[in-house]
């Protein structure tokens, strides 16, 4: 159990500048992606009939999964709630967007690639101590 908590929660001994950097990166990039998810949610009716279905689960479900990864998980990352778990659907969504929807082309999928790189880096770095996860880690230490 302790090993799982160590993987999920950030290092509470982190210096202030590193924690602040992670906070800014988390908030900026997660809110940017959340705006894409919100657009998809608002246009669900129009988009659901023709949304790409790379997983073979149907256009509506593919769109719903994209909204979950882009909006719901992004908001969890903004606040630092189970950040590493929330980043997994975001990373998966950006992998599908970059490698499947854009054929792995930087020229056509540059934004998805940038998001993918940032979210992978945030996954390994963790949310930082200025997060709900950081607060929990401090309480459990």
N, C-alpha and C positions, 0 to 999 in steps of 0.2 A: 504494500500500500504506500509506503514512504517513497519508494522508487517512482511510482506513478505520480504522486504529488510533486516530487522534485522535477519531473519532466513537464508537468502542467504549469507549475507556478514559477514565477521569476525569482532570481537571486535578490534577496532583500539587502545584501551588502553592497549593491551596485552604487557607484558614485552618482552624484546629483546630475552632472552634465550628461552622462550616458542615459540615465533615466528620462531626462528632459528631451533628449534627442529621440528616444524611442516613443515617447508620448506624442511629440509633434509628427513623427513619421506615421504612427498609428492613426492619429486623428485625420491628418490631411489625406492620406491615400485611401483610408476606409471611407471617409465622407465622399471623396470623388467617385469611388466605385458605387457607393450607396445611391448617388444621384442617377447612375445608369439603371440600377435596380428599381428605383422609384419611377423612372420613365417607363420601364417595362411593365410595372404594376399598373400605372395609369392607362397604358395602352394595351392592356391584356386582351381585351375583346378583339381588337383589330389585329394584334400580332399573333394570337394563339393559332389561327388557321394556317399561317405560313411560316412560323418560327422553325428554324432548322432543328432536325431531330437526329443528332449524331449518335445517340445511344439506342435508338430504335424503340423508345418508350412512348412515342406520340408527341406531336408539336406542343400541345397544351401542357403536358407534364414536363417536357423539356424546358418550356418557358417558366413554369412554376419553380423548377429546380434552379434555373438561372436567377430568378428573383430571390429565392432563398439564399443562394450563395452571394449575390451582389448586395442585397438590402438587409436581410435579417442578420446574416453573419457579419456584415460590415459594421452594423450598429453594435454588435457584441464586441468587436475589435476596438471600436471607438472608445468604449468604456473599459475595455480590458477585462471582459468577463469570459472566462474559459477561452482566452485568446488563441492559444495554439490549436484547440479543437475547432474553433470558429474559422481559423485560417485554412483548414483542410478543404472545406467546400469552395472557398474563394480561390485557392490554388487550382483545384480541379476545374472550376469554371473557366479560369484564365487559360489553363492548358487546352481545354476544348476550344475556347475562342481562338487561341493562337494557332495550335497545331491542326485542328479540324476545320474550323470556319475560315481561317486565313491561310491554310496550307503550310504553316510554319514560315511564312514570308514576313520578314521584318518590314518590308516596304508596305505591305497591306495590313499587318497586324501589330504595328509598332506599339500602340497603346496597350493591347493585351499583353505583349511581351514585357513592357515596363511594369505593369501591375504584377505580372507573374514573378518577376525578379524581386520586386520589393516585398511581396507577400512571402516568398520563400525565405528571404533574409529576415523578415520579422518573425517567421516561424522559428528559425534557429536562434535568433537573439532573444526572443520572448517579449512579453509586453512591457517590461520595465516595472520598476517599483511604484510608479505613479499610475496605478491601475487597480481595479477591483481585485485582480489576481495578486497584485503586490500587497494589497491590504490583507488579503487572506493568508498569504505566505508569512507576513509579519505576525499575524495572530497565531498561526500554527507553529511558529518557530519558538 
